Each structure stands twice: as structure tokens, then as C-alpha cells.
Amino acid sequence: MKLWKKDAVPDPRVIEFTSAGDRTADLRLADWDIAGSMAHSIMLGKTGLITTAEKDELLRGLAALYEKAVKGDLIIEEGVEDIHSQVEKELTDLIGDTGKKIHTGRSRNDQVLVDLRLWTRNAIDALAMNLERLFNKLQELSEQHKDKLIPGYTHMQPAMVSSFGLWFGSWAEALADDLLILGSARAVIDRNPLGTGAGYGTSLPIDRKLTTELLEFSSLLYNSAYASLSRGKAELAVASAIASAAQTLARFSDEVCLFMTAEFRFVDFPDEFITGSSIMPQKRNPDAFELIRGRTHILQSLPAQVSMLVTGLPSGYNRDLQLLKQLIFNAFSEINECIDMAAVMLENIKINDNIAGNPLYNQIYSTEEANRLVKEGVPFRDAYKAVSSMIGKKVFEITSLSEYIHEGSIGNLCNEEVGKLFLERMKCFNSLQSGELIAAMLKLK
């Protein structure tokens, strides 16, 4: 079944090339397609485009199909082009000719748009909760190891005194900004395209505000022509948010790999969480973090892929846009798997307790000595030169560690403030599930 089928019989090679992948990918959209169809049915009934009895029939059939989808029994049959066609076919088989009215006042274009926005909104909320789990672990480690000093690096050279508390906390705050970007992507997604048709609206008296309320979108996607044009732009916002979180994970993983080397040995993991070599008995390889790094490096190319896919496309729907679906589906799977693995590894991380005591790092205390002289009234430039001279003459000795009191320093990590910031930014995510939407609509029918 094809919603666009006419008298001519399509060449099967064309159908296979243009839609074979959709039959697999579209199953992810099944429950959201049903939710969107329920909202559309209620609206058709309210506006008088179908009778109350027909509306109730449609809702009854769609509820049955949702139960089938939940059980995993809803499949896209051979010869059926996509999930939208499958739902309409099964609905018509189930309730008869009334099922044919489900497409009244909408196009497959706005149908797939609403499905994708509902699915993506839910996927964004799930990703936010996963980021929160990783954030909480990083903050926990920051507090747990806040008094364990390490050298801080600039230009890959030991620079100043730092701590594991500051290091873990820095990655936590990075996730807080990733969450802000993710929330912005959610705001772009959380607008209702249902009723925009093929990009030019419809002459039927539909009520788009009603479907917006039923599907709990924050607002309408107003301009019908922009609805089609928004494909690619909405995905770019999501891709950028995923790429931002991927960048954090990639850089963190890279540093863990560095800190595990024999030259550093800042961190380690139990044998059960590292791999070895088939020829070198001593090897302890951080494969998990290397693969997180590699996979998240690839994810950082996602915005470029989305941009290239839509570059040069004219307004209105173009079949190229179909390729966006799998890119976004795969990206959510990839980023969540990487977060899950990072969380597992952090549950088992082992910290070296006495790194800063290594004479190799004596000179990271040079700024401490310069600051001590400043507190005694020596101008900073003179203090800097004096300490630099001591280092040059190899007579510099470790000075006592001064108290760090300003916000964001090793003595004042501000983890509580960063935690509040993260929680505030979590408020826009609500993890609305398809079943909750459908249950609410069935009560309001």
C-alpha cells in the first residue's frame, strides 16, 4: 500500500530504492504516528469534518493499533511503503471505510513532520536524563576527590596546582552547558506542524490549535511553507546539541586515555574494565574510552552532514529529506551508548592519591611563590622575575600551598551552584511518553 498510489504500477526497483530503508526506520515512529492520528481524529470530529461516531470508531481502532505496537506486533508489511501507510491500512482493515477518512485534511508531509517532532522531543528528554546521570557522577567524584592535588596543564606542560575535584567538576559544568544547548534544540522541535499539509495548508476548516494542545506542543509551527522548510533546520539544532555533548565526551575520554599512560598514571581501572594485547603481556588498554572518543568524534560531524544534505534544496518537500531520519535516529543511539559506557567506567575509576608529591611537578608551585611575594607587597612583575630567576638557577623550592578561596578554585569548587544551574536547565525536559499522550486524549475524546 502506498498513500500516493494511482493507476500505474510502480517499478519495484524504484520502490525498493526509495523506501526500503523506511520500513525498518519507521517502526520507531509507530506509537507517535498513532498519537498524532488520534489528535487529528479528535480535531476532525470537533470541526464536523467527520461525525462523532466516526471519530469514536477511529479512536477505538487507533487504540487497538497502539496496543499492538506496544507488544511489538505492529510491523510494516512487504509492499507497504512506510508506517503511515501501514497504520491507515490496518485501521481500514479493522474498522472498515471509516479508516479511509483518517487522512482528511493532512498530507504525508505534515504527518511525518509531527511524528518526527514527537519522537525527537521524547528522545531529547531521554538524553537529558542520561546526561543528568553522568553529571551527577562527575559531581560526586569531584566532591569525593576534591583534596587530591594534581598538576594543571597548559600547552601540555605542567603549569599550576589543580585537583581531581576541579578536574571532574570542569566536565560536569561542561555538561551543564551541553544541556542548555539541548534545551534550545527542544524548543525548536516543540512546535506543531500538523495541519500544514504538503506545505501550503488546506481549504478544509481544520483546528490546528486544538491538535497543538492535544499533542502538548508548546506552540504552533505557524507558516505552512516553513513547515517543510523547517526540515533540516530542526534536525540541525538537534545535531548541534548532540555534537556539543559528543565534544565533551570526546575530550574527557581523550584526557582519561592520557591520564592512564605509564608516564601519567593519574587514574586507572580494575582489570575487568580494561583490555590487553595478544602479544604484549604488560598492556593495559583503555579501549572503552578510546571507542567513546572515536564514536563521539564521528558524532561531531553530524551538523555538517545535516547541513550538506539540505544545502541547495528548494522550498517544499524534496525526497532527500528522508535521509535525515536515519542520521538522527542513529545519533541518539550513539550518544546514549557512549554516555552509558562512560558512566560504567566512572563507577569503577581508581585515583592516584599522591600525584602532586612527585618531584617532577615541583615547579607547579612557582606561581604560589610569586603570589606569596605579592602578599608581602612585592609588585607582581618583580615577584614573577624573582621566581623565574630561581627556576633558571635551579634553586627553586616548593613553597607552602596558599588558601584558594575565590569561586571556581580548588578550595571553592562551587559544585552546589553548578548543581543548581543544571537542575534549573533540566526543567524544560518532561519525558512525555506516547502512552501518556494517548491516555490523555482518550479521556478527552
C-alpha positions as CSV (number, residue, x, y, z in Angstrom):
1,M,0.0,0.0,0.0
2,K,1.2,3.5,-0.9
3,L,-0.7,6.6,0.1
4,W,0.1,8.2,-3.3
5,K,-0.8,5.1,-5.4
6,K,-2.5,5.8,-8.7
7,D,-3.3,3.6,-11.7
8,A,0.2,2.9,-12.9
9,V,2.1,0.0,-11.3
10,P,5.4,1.4,-9.9
11,D,8.6,-0.4,-10.9
12,P,9.6,-2.5,-7.8
13,R,13.3,-1.4,-8.2
14,V,12.2,2.3,-7.7
15,I,10.1,1.4,-4.7
16,E,12.9,-0.6,-3.1
17,F,15.5,2.2,-3.6
18,T,13.2,5.0,-2.4
19,S,11.6,3.4,0.6
20,A,13.1,0.1,1.6
21,G,15.1,1.7,4.5
22,D,11.9,3.4,5.7
23,R,10.2,0.1,6.6
24,T,12.8,-0.5,9.3
25,A,13.4,3.0,10.5
26,D,9.7,3.9,10.6
27,L,8.9,1.4,13.2
28,R,10.5,3.8,15.7
29,L,7.7,6.2,14.8
30,A,4.8,3.8,15.2
31,D,3.4,4.9,18.5
32,W,3.9,8.6,17.7
33,D,2.2,8.2,14.4
34,I,-0.8,6.7,16.2
35,A,-0.7,9.5,18.8
36,G,-0.7,12.1,16.0
37,S,-3.5,10.3,14.2
38,M,-5.6,10.3,17.4
39,A,-5.2,14.1,17.8
40,H,-6.1,14.5,14.2
41,S,-9.2,12.3,14.6
42,I,-10.4,14.3,17.6
43,M,-9.9,17.5,15.7
44,L,-11.8,16.2,12.7
45,G,-14.7,15.3,14.9
46,K,-14.7,18.7,16.7
47,T,-14.8,20.6,13.4
48,G,-17.5,18.4,12.0
49,L,-15.4,17.1,9.2
50,I,-16.3,13.6,10.4
51,T,-19.2,12.5,12.6
52,T,-18.9,11.8,16.3
53,A,-19.5,8.1,15.6
54,E,-16.7,8.1,13.0
55,K,-14.3,9.8,15.4
56,D,-15.1,7.3,18.1
57,E,-14.5,4.5,15.6
58,L,-11.2,5.9,14.5
59,L,-10.1,6.3,18.2
60,R,-11.1,2.8,19.0
61,G,-9.2,1.4,16.0
62,L,-6.1,3.5,16.8
63,A,-6.1,2.5,20.4
64,A,-6.1,-1.2,19.3
65,L,-3.2,-0.5,17.0
66,Y,-1.3,1.2,19.8
67,E,-1.7,-1.9,22.0
68,K,-0.4,-3.9,19.1
69,A,2.6,-1.6,18.7
70,V,3.4,-1.7,22.4
71,K,3.5,-5.5,22.2
72,G,5.9,-5.3,19.3
73,D,3.4,-7.0,16.9
74,L,2.9,-4.0,14.6
75,I,5.1,-4.5,11.5
76,I,5.4,-2.8,8.2
77,E,4.4,-5.4,5.7
78,E,6.1,-6.2,2.4
79,G,4.6,-3.9,-0.2
80,V,3.6,-1.2,2.4
81,E,5.7,1.9,2.0
82,D,6.0,3.3,5.5
83,I,4.5,3.4,8.9
84,H,1.8,6.0,7.9
85,S,0.6,3.7,5.1
86,Q,0.7,0.7,7.5
87,V,-1.4,2.4,10.1
88,E,-4.0,3.5,7.6
89,K,-4.1,0.1,6.0
90,E,-4.6,-1.7,9.3
91,L,-7.1,0.9,10.6
92,T,-9.2,0.4,7.5
93,D,-8.9,-3.4,7.8
94,L,-10.0,-3.1,11.4
95,I,-12.9,-0.6,11.2
96,G,-13.8,-0.5,7.5
97,D,-14.3,2.5,5.3
98,T,-14.2,5.0,8.2
99,G,-10.5,4.2,8.4
100,K,-10.1,5.9,4.9
101,K,-11.1,9.2,6.5
102,I,-8.0,9.4,8.8
103,H,-6.1,11.2,6.1
104,T,-8.7,14.0,5.7
105,G,-7.0,17.4,5.9
106,R,-3.4,16.3,6.1
107,S,-0.6,15.2,3.9
108,R,2.1,12.6,4.5
109,N,4.4,15.6,4.7
110,D,2.9,17.1,7.9
111,Q,2.2,13.5,9.2
112,V,5.9,12.6,9.1
113,L,6.8,16.0,10.4
114,V,4.7,15.6,13.5
115,D,5.8,12.0,14.0
116,L,9.5,13.1,13.9
117,R,9.0,16.0,16.2
118,L,7.1,13.9,18.8
119,W,9.8,11.2,18.6
120,T,12.6,13.6,18.8
121,R,11.1,15.6,21.7
122,N,10.9,12.3,23.6
123,A,14.5,11.3,22.6
124,I,15.8,14.7,23.7
125,D,14.1,14.3,27.1
126,A,15.6,10.8,27.5
127,L,19.1,12.1,26.5
128,A,18.8,14.9,29.1
129,M,18.1,12.4,31.8
130,N,21.1,10.3,30.7
131,L,23.3,13.4,30.8
132,E,22.0,14.2,34.3
133,R,23.1,10.7,35.4
134,L,26.6,11.4,34.1
135,F,26.6,14.9,35.5
136,N,25.7,13.6,39.0
137,K,28.5,11.0,38.9
138,L,31.1,13.7,37.9
139,Q,30.0,15.9,40.7
140,E,30.1,13.1,43.2
141,L,33.7,12.3,42.1
142,S,34.6,16.0,42.3
143,E,33.5,16.2,45.9
144,Q,35.0,12.8,46.8
145,H,38.4,13.7,45.5
146,K,38.5,17.5,46.0
147,D,41.5,17.4,48.3
148,K,43.7,15.3,46.0
149,L,46.1,17.6,44.1
150,I,47.2,17.1,40.5
151,P,49.2,19.4,38.2
152,G,47.1,21.5,35.9
153,Y,48.4,21.7,32.3
154,T,48.7,24.4,29.7
155,H,50.3,23.7,26.3
156,M,50.6,20.1,27.5
157,Q,53.1,21.2,30.2
158,P,52.7,21.1,34.0
159,A,51.5,24.7,34.8
160,M,49.8,25.2,38.2
161,V,48.3,23.3,41.1
162,S,45.0,21.7,40.4
163,S,42.9,18.9,41.9
164,F,40.8,16.0,40.9
165,G,37.9,18.0,42.3
166,L,38.5,20.8,39.9
167,W,39.1,18.3,37.0
168,F,36.0,16.2,37.5
169,G,33.9,19.4,38.2
170,S,35.0,21.0,35.0
171,W,33.5,18.2,32.9
172,A,30.3,18.4,35.0
173,E,29.9,22.1,34.2
174,A,30.6,21.4,30.6
175,L,27.6,19.0,30.6
176,A,25.5,21.8,32.1
177,D,26.2,23.9,29.0
178,D,25.5,21.0,26.8
179,L,22.2,20.7,28.5
180,L,21.4,24.3,27.8
181,I,22.1,23.7,24.0
182,L,19.9,20.6,24.2
183,G,17.1,22.6,25.7
184,S,17.3,25.1,22.9
185,A,17.0,22.3,20.4
186,R,14.0,21.0,22.2
187,A,12.4,24.5,21.9
188,V,12.9,24.4,18.2
189,I,11.4,20.9,18.0
190,D,8.4,21.6,20.3
191,R,6.2,23.3,17.7
192,N,3.2,21.6,16.0
193,P,3.4,21.2,12.2
194,L,0.2,19.1,11.9
195,G,-2.3,20.7,9.5
196,T,0.3,22.4,7.3
197,G,-0.3,19.7,4.7
198,A,2.2,19.5,1.9
199,G,3.4,22.9,2.8
200,Y,0.5,25.0,1.6
201,G,-2.3,24.3,4.2
202,T,-5.7,23.1,3.3
203,S,-9.1,24.6,2.4
204,L,-10.8,22.4,4.9
205,P,-11.8,24.1,8.2
206,I,-9.3,22.3,10.5
207,D,-8.3,23.5,14.0
208,R,-4.6,23.5,14.4
209,K,-4.6,25.0,17.9
210,L,-6.6,22.0,19.1
211,T,-4.1,19.4,17.9
212,T,-1.3,21.6,19.4
213,E,-3.0,21.3,22.8
214,L,-3.7,17.6,22.4
215,L,-0.2,16.7,21.5
216,E,1.2,19.1,24.2
217,F,3.3,21.1,21.8
218,S,4.4,24.5,23.3
219,S,3.1,26.3,20.2
220,L,2.1,26.1,16.5
221,L,4.6,25.9,13.7
222,Y,2.7,28.7,12.0
223,N,3.7,29.2,8.4
224,S,2.7,26.2,6.3
225,A,5.5,26.8,3.8
226,Y,8.0,27.0,6.6
227,A,6.9,23.6,7.9
228,S,8.5,21.9,5.0
229,L,11.4,24.3,5.1
230,S,12.0,23.5,8.7
231,R,13.1,20.0,7.9
232,G,16.9,20.2,8.1
233,K,16.8,23.3,10.3
234,A,15.2,21.4,13.2
235,E,17.5,18.5,12.7
236,L,20.5,20.8,12.6
237,A,19.5,22.2,16.0
238,V,19.3,18.7,17.4
239,A,22.5,17.6,15.6
240,S,24.4,20.6,17.1
241,A,23.2,19.7,20.6
242,I,24.3,16.1,20.2
243,A,27.6,17.2,18.7
244,S,28.2,19.5,21.7
245,A,27.7,16.7,24.2
246,A,29.8,14.5,22.0
247,Q,32.6,17.0,22.1
248,T,32.6,17.0,25.9
249,L,32.7,13.2,26.0
250,A,35.4,13.1,23.3
251,R,37.7,15.5,25.1
252,F,37.1,13.9,28.5
253,S,37.8,10.4,27.1
254,D,41.0,11.7,25.4
255,E,42.2,13.0,28.8
256,V,41.4,9.8,30.6
257,C,43.4,7.9,28.0
258,L,46.3,10.3,28.6
259,F,46.0,10.0,32.4
260,M,46.1,6.2,32.1
261,T,49.5,6.2,30.4
262,A,52.6,4.9,32.3
263,E,54.0,8.4,32.1
264,F,51.0,9.9,34.0
265,R,49.2,7.1,35.9
266,F,46.8,9.6,37.4
267,V,43.9,7.2,37.0
268,D,43.4,3.5,36.5
269,F,40.7,0.9,36.3
270,P,40.2,-2.7,37.6
271,D,41.4,-5.4,35.2
272,E,37.8,-6.2,34.4
273,F,37.4,-2.8,32.7
274,I,40.5,-2.7,30.5
275,T,41.8,-4.9,27.7
276,G,45.2,-6.4,26.9
277,S,47.4,-7.4,24.0
278,S,47.7,-10.7,22.2
279,I,51.5,-10.3,22.2
280,M,52.5,-7.9,24.9
281,P,51.7,-9.3,28.4
282,Q,52.0,-5.9,30.2
283,K,49.4,-4.0,28.1
284,R,46.5,-2.2,29.9
285,N,44.4,-0.6,27.2
286,P,41.6,1.9,27.8
287,D,39.6,0.6,24.9
288,A,36.3,1.8,26.2
289,F,37.4,5.4,26.3
290,E,39.2,5.1,23.0
291,L,35.9,3.9,21.4
292,I,33.9,6.6,23.1
293,R,36.4,9.1,21.8
294,G,36.2,7.7,18.2
295,R,32.4,7.4,18.2
296,T,31.9,10.9,19.6
297,H,34.4,12.3,17.1
298,I,32.2,10.9,14.3
299,L,29.1,12.4,16.0
300,Q,30.7,15.9,15.9
301,S,30.4,15.7,12.1
302,L,26.7,15.3,12.3
303,P,25.8,19.0,11.9
304,A,27.9,19.1,8.7
305,Q,26.1,16.1,7.4
306,V,22.7,17.6,8.0
307,S,23.8,20.9,6.5
308,M,25.2,19.3,3.4
309,L,22.0,17.2,2.9
310,V,19.8,20.3,2.8
311,T,22.2,22.7,1.1
312,G,20.8,23.8,-2.2
313,L,17.4,22.3,-1.7
314,P,14.5,24.4,-2.9
315,S,11.4,25.2,-0.7
316,G,8.8,22.5,-0.3
317,Y,9.4,18.8,0.2
318,N,12.2,17.0,-1.5
319,R,12.9,13.3,-1.1
320,D,16.5,14.0,0.0
321,L,14.9,14.9,3.4
322,Q,14.0,11.3,4.0
323,L,17.7,10.6,4.7
324,L,17.7,12.9,7.7
325,K,15.7,10.4,9.7
326,Q,18.3,7.7,10.0
327,L,21.0,10.2,10.7
328,I,19.1,11.5,13.8
329,F,17.9,8.0,14.9
330,N,21.5,6.7,14.8
331,A,22.9,9.8,16.5
332,F,20.7,9.4,19.6
333,S,21.6,5.7,19.9
334,E,25.3,6.5,19.6
335,I,25.4,9.3,22.1
336,N,23.4,7.4,24.7
337,E,25.6,4.3,24.3
338,C,28.7,6.4,24.9
339,I,27.2,8.1,27.9
340,D,26.2,4.7,29.4
341,M,29.7,3.4,28.9
342,A,31.3,6.5,30.4
343,A,29.1,6.2,33.4
344,V,30.0,2.5,33.9
345,M,33.7,3.3,33.7
346,L,33.4,6.2,36.2
347,E,31.7,3.9,38.7
348,N,35.0,2.0,38.7
349,I,37.7,4.6,38.3
350,K,40.7,4.4,40.6
351,I,42.5,7.6,41.6
352,N,46.2,8.0,42.3
353,D,46.3,9.8,45.7
354,N,49.8,11.3,45.8
355,I,50.5,12.8,42.3
356,A,51.5,16.3,43.3
357,G,54.1,14.9,45.7
358,N,56.2,13.8,42.7
359,P,59.4,16.0,42.5
360,L,58.7,16.1,38.7
361,Y,55.9,18.5,39.5
362,N,57.8,20.8,41.9
363,Q,57.7,23.8,39.6
364,I,53.8,23.9,39.5
365,Y,54.2,25.7,42.9
366,S,56.2,28.6,41.3
367,T,53.0,30.7,40.9
368,E,52.3,30.0,44.6
369,E,55.7,31.5,45.5
370,A,55.1,34.6,43.2
371,N,51.7,35.1,44.9
372,R,53.3,34.8,48.4
373,L,55.7,37.6,47.5
374,V,52.8,39.7,46.2
375,K,51.0,39.3,49.5
376,E,54.2,40.7,51.1
377,G,53.9,43.8,49.0
378,V,56.2,42.9,46.1
379,P,54.9,44.1,42.7
380,F,53.7,41.0,40.7
381,R,56.1,41.7,37.8
382,D,59.1,41.8,40.2
383,A,57.8,38.7,42.0
384,Y,57.5,36.9,38.7
385,K,61.1,37.7,37.7
386,A,62.4,36.7,41.1
387,V,60.8,33.3,40.9
388,S,61.8,32.8,37.3
389,S,65.4,33.5,38.2
390,M,65.2,30.9,41.0
391,I,63.9,28.4,38.5
392,G,66.6,29.3,36.0
393,K,69.3,28.8,38.6
394,K,67.7,25.6,39.8
395,V,67.4,26.8,43.3
396,F,63.6,27.0,43.4
397,E,62.0,25.0,46.3
398,I,58.3,24.2,46.9
399,T,56.5,26.9,48.8
400,S,53.5,26.2,51.0
401,L,50.2,26.0,49.3
402,S,48.1,29.1,49.8
403,E,44.4,29.0,50.6
404,Y,42.2,29.2,47.5
405,I,39.0,31.0,48.3
406,H,37.6,32.5,45.1
407,E,34.7,30.9,43.3
408,G,35.8,28.1,41.0
409,S,39.2,27.4,42.5
410,I,40.5,24.2,44.1
411,G,39.4,25.5,47.5
412,N,35.9,26.7,46.4
413,L,34.6,24.4,43.6
414,C,31.1,25.8,43.6
415,N,29.7,22.3,42.9
416,E,26.5,23.2,44.7
417,E,26.0,26.3,42.4
418,V,26.7,24.2,39.3
419,G,24.2,21.6,40.5
420,K,21.5,24.2,40.9
421,L,22.3,25.6,37.4
422,F,21.9,22.1,36.0
423,L,18.6,21.4,37.8
424,E,17.3,24.8,36.6
425,R,18.1,23.8,33.0
426,M,16.5,20.4,33.4
427,K,13.1,22.0,34.0
428,C,12.3,22.2,30.2
429,F,12.5,18.4,29.8
430,N,9.5,16.4,30.9
431,S,9.9,12.9,29.4
432,L,6.4,12.8,28.0
433,Q,5.7,9.3,26.7
434,S,3.4,8.3,23.8
435,G,1.2,6.2,26.2
436,E,0.6,9.2,28.4
437,L,-0.4,11.4,25.4
438,I,-2.8,8.7,24.1
439,A,-4.4,8.0,27.5
440,A,-5.0,11.8,28.0
441,M,-6.6,12.0,24.5
442,L,-8.8,9.1,25.1
443,K,-10.1,10.7,28.3
444,L,-10.9,13.9,26.4
445,K,-12.4,12.4,23.3
